[in-house]
Amino acid sequence: MKFNPRGEKYNNVIEELEKIREMDIHFDSSRILGSMCTRPHPIAVKAFEMFIETNLGDPALFPGTKEIEKRLVEIMKDFTNAPSNAMGLVVSGGTEGNITAIRIARALSKKRKVILPEGAHFSFQKIASLMNINLDFVRLDEHYCTDVNELEAKIDKNTAAVVAIAGSTELGTIDNIPVISEICSEKNVFLHVDAAFGGFVIPFLKEMGYDLYDFDFKIEGVSSVQVDHHKMGCSVIPMGMLLVRNREWIEDVSIDSPYVSIPKQATILGTRPGASVAAAYAVIKYLGREGYKKIVEKCMQLTEYTAKRIEEIGLKLPVKPALNVIGIKLKNPRKVYEELSKKGWRVAKIERISCIRLVIMPHVTKNAVDKFIPDLEKICKKTGEI
Ligand code: 0PR
């Protein structure tokens, strides 16, 4: 690679970018079967371009964009059954949302222990190293959900927060949040729900009649909920929202911001993209609950079809998929992952529980699944899995 100090022709730069972009795998290629992201909805792309220069770190310059943020927060409050005094903070995704939730819990309690399930997203490890927090992991039960009894036993006078997961990274499982909420209410402990993935799936599956636990502010003891627009929200990266039950709590983590047009900032990012907010707003307005429901219905039908095909070739699933995430239990997930990669398939490997993971996102087609299953079968026969 050579860098020309005098600059280059526009077309040359674009050509180079086009070539390099071809090294990437595109969601359209039907090869990406393990990602929690997807191709953004076209209206999100359009809105992102329209708001490309906006910065919500300095909202006096962009009062229009600020207004969109306000409207999106109201919509998301409604989505998560939040009380009127709740507040939403736009964040860059699950990691920043989880960090901010724990910052709030720590500021409120002045305590340092966070109780969370094994297999919780690694963003919590980052929190531990950033904030001098101790993580106390709870075993998973036979359904790969938080063992509620062990969780209860771990709560003590040092506990700042409990984390429950609504759509786990590993398998898409949903913790028994109603029961965890009761425990947390009784012991007066902050309960953060990481619904980064499940937030845009669970409500619609429930509307379709699936029997899943409630996970949001409908449950009294839930203090905060993280939902990601750049996962099943079908919007542009980076975009998520942390919703908290009481807007006053945000004050506790707000930092004076003397040189910009708002007196305080609660987000970790200072300069932050209004384009992401406009994109998320556009897609949610355009699709409405009905649009998301159709997307989720299609993903879930294909998930059930894929799970059935996997079992038919003699492989085992650790759990029946609750959401559009499928784990496949293997003796040697790394080997199978490598062999699948050689054939061009991109899945995720979850070695902690000896699985590979598929996520049946909106870009995944039945045609792709029908091509994937024979490859998986061949590889698993060759490697002695079946
Ligand atoms: N919470 C949960 C439950 C998650 O699954 C994730 C990400 C996060 C928090 C963190 O979110 P951000 O990455 O937005 O900060 N889980 C995905 C995973 O690790 C992230 C991902 C997405 C990975 C797309 C790969 C990929 O292609 O699988």
Residues whose N, C-alpha, C, O or C-beta is under 5 A from the ligand:
A	BS01	0PR	S35 M36 C37 S92 G93 G94 T95 E96 H121 S123 G167 S168 T169 D194 A196 F197
